[in-house]
């Protein structure tokens, strides 16, 4: 039984822009709109497609480099407790002129589920992170390009009297 998922991606965007996205608890849930986390705490994250929010614990925030969350993805939004939750960690680091993002989700082997359901949770999240990292790249690169298009010098209009 696999206990962890680890995936990496590089993104052509500013470190700060990516940090602003990955520090939002539940940014990987469609339509979630939580503010970036600044420190540990528990939040109910509303998102489109479900009637009850996900409860997500912010575990640690190390500015510009690391953030971790705990959530009960296989338990439909229950509050994270031992036996139902996995730890999701994001690491950011410069890679040339891009930013490397690594996601690690661990704790699948400790879920209080039958083996087949634990395996399903791991497989579902494995595919989910591939999709979410690709989506993160698209979001960060589009915003990055959009910012650069609007940073051209503005011509001053002469003031009329």
C-alpha positions as CSV (number, residue, x, y, z in Angstrom):
1,X,0.0,0.0,0.0
2,X,1.4,3.4,-1.0
3,X,1.5,5.9,1.8
4,X,2.5,9.0,-0.2
5,X,2.2,10.9,-3.5
6,X,5.0,13.2,-4.6
7,X,4.8,15.2,-7.8
8,X,6.8,18.1,-9.2
9,X,6.2,20.8,-11.8
10,X,8.0,23.9,-13.0
11,X,6.1,27.1,-13.7
12,X,7.1,30.2,-15.7
13,X,5.7,32.8,-13.3
14,X,6.8,34.9,-10.4
15,X,7.5,33.1,-7.1
16,X,5.2,35.5,-5.3
17,X,2.2,34.8,-7.6
18,X,2.5,31.1,-7.1
19,X,2.9,31.5,-3.4
20,X,-0.3,33.6,-3.3
21,X,-2.1,30.6,-4.9
22,X,-0.6,27.6,-3.0
23,X,-1.0,29.2,0.4
24,X,-4.8,29.3,0.0
25,X,-6.2,26.4,2.0
26,X,-8.1,24.2,-0.5
27,X,-7.0,26.1,-3.6
28,X,-7.2,22.7,-5.4
29,X,-10.9,22.5,-4.8
30,X,-13.0,23.9,-7.7
31,X,-14.3,27.4,-6.9
32,X,-12.6,27.7,-3.5
33,X,-11.9,31.2,-2.4
34,X,-10.0,31.0,0.9
35,X,-7.5,33.8,1.6
36,X,-3.8,32.9,1.7
37,X,-2.8,31.4,5.1
38,X,-0.3,33.3,7.2
39,X,-0.1,30.7,10.0
40,X,-1.6,27.6,11.6
41,X,-5.4,27.4,12.0
42,X,-8.6,25.6,11.0
43,X,-10.9,26.8,8.2
44,X,-14.1,25.6,6.5
45,X,-13.4,26.0,2.8
46,X,-16.5,26.4,0.6
47,X,-16.2,25.3,-3.0
48,X,-18.5,24.6,-5.9
49,X,-19.9,21.2,-6.3
50,X,-20.6,20.2,-2.7
51,X,-23.1,21.2,-0.1
52,X,-20.8,21.2,2.9
53,X,-17.4,22.8,3.0
54,X,-14.1,21.0,3.5
55,X,-12.5,21.5,6.9
56,X,-8.8,22.1,6.3
57,X,-6.1,22.6,9.0
58,X,-3.2,24.9,8.1
59,X,-0.2,23.2,9.8
60,X,2.8,25.3,8.9
61,X,3.7,28.3,6.8
62,X,7.3,29.1,6.1
63,X,7.2,32.3,4.0
64,X,7.9,31.8,0.3
65,X,9.1,28.2,0.6
66,X,6.8,25.7,2.4
67,X,3.2,25.4,3.4
68,X,1.3,22.3,4.8
69,X,-2.3,21.4,5.3
70,X,-4.2,18.5,6.7
71,X,-7.5,17.4,5.3
72,X,-9.9,14.4,5.3
73,X,-10.4,14.1,1.5
74,X,-11.6,10.5,1.7
75,X,-14.1,11.4,4.5
76,X,-16.1,14.0,2.6
77,X,-15.2,17.1,4.5
78,X,-15.1,15.8,8.1
79,X,-12.7,17.7,10.4
80,X,-9.2,16.3,10.1
81,X,-8.3,13.9,13.0
82,X,-5.9,11.0,13.3
83,X,-7.2,8.1,11.2
84,X,-9.1,10.2,8.6
85,X,-6.6,12.8,7.4
86,X,-3.6,13.1,5.1
87,X,-0.9,15.8,5.1
88,X,-0.5,17.9,2.0
89,X,2.8,19.8,1.7
90,X,3.9,22.3,-1.0
91,X,7.5,23.2,-1.5
92,X,8.6,26.2,-3.8
93,X,12.1,26.8,-5.0
94,X,13.8,28.6,-7.9
95,X,14.6,26.4,-10.9
96,X,16.5,28.6,-13.4
97,X,14.1,31.3,-14.4
98,X,11.1,29.2,-13.4
99,X,9.7,28.2,-10.0
100,X,9.6,24.5,-9.0
101,X,6.6,23.4,-7.1
102,X,6.5,20.0,-5.3
103,X,3.4,18.6,-3.7
104,X,3.7,15.7,-1.2
105,X,0.5,14.1,0.2
106,X,1.2,11.5,2.8
107,X,-0.6,9.4,5.4
108,X,-2.8,7.2,3.2
109,X,-1.7,4.0,5.0
110,X,-3.0,5.4,8.4
111,X,-6.5,6.0,7.1
112,X,-9.2,4.0,8.9
113,X,-10.5,2.5,5.8
114,X,-10.5,-1.0,4.2
115,X,-7.5,-1.6,2.0
116,X,-9.4,-1.2,-1.2
117,X,-10.8,2.2,-0.2
118,X,-7.4,3.4,1.0
119,X,-6.0,2.4,-2.4
120,X,-8.9,4.2,-4.1
121,X,-8.2,7.3,-2.1
122,X,-4.5,7.2,-3.1
123,X,-5.2,6.6,-6.8
124,X,-7.9,9.3,-6.9
125,X,-5.5,11.9,-5.3
126,X,-2.6,10.8,-7.5
127,X,-4.6,11.7,-10.6
128,X,-6.0,14.7,-8.8
129,X,-2.6,16.2,-8.1
130,X,-1.5,15.8,-11.7
131,X,-4.6,17.7,-12.8
132,X,-4.3,20.4,-10.1
133,X,-0.6,21.1,-10.7
134,X,-1.3,21.5,-14.4
135,X,-4.1,23.8,-13.5
136,X,-1.8,25.7,-11.1
137,X,0.7,26.2,-14.0
138,X,-2.1,27.6,-16.3
139,X,-3.4,30.0,-13.6
140,X,0.0,31.3,-12.6
141,X,1.3,31.7,-16.1
142,X,-1.8,33.4,-17.4
143,X,-1.8,35.9,-14.6
144,X,2.0,36.4,-15.1
145,X,1.5,37.1,-18.8
146,X,-1.4,39.3,-18.2
147,X,0.6,41.4,-15.7
148,X,3.5,41.8,-18.1
149,X,1.1,43.0,-20.9
150,X,-0.1,45.8,-18.6
151,X,3.2,47.0,-17.4
152,X,4.1,49.0,-20.5
153,X,4.8,52.7,-19.8
154,X,1.8,55.0,-19.7
155,X,2.0,58.1,-21.8
156,X,1.2,61.2,-19.8
157,X,-1.6,63.4,-21.2
158,X,-0.8,67.1,-21.0
159,X,-2.8,68.8,-18.4
160,X,-5.2,71.3,-19.9
161,X,-5.9,74.7,-18.2
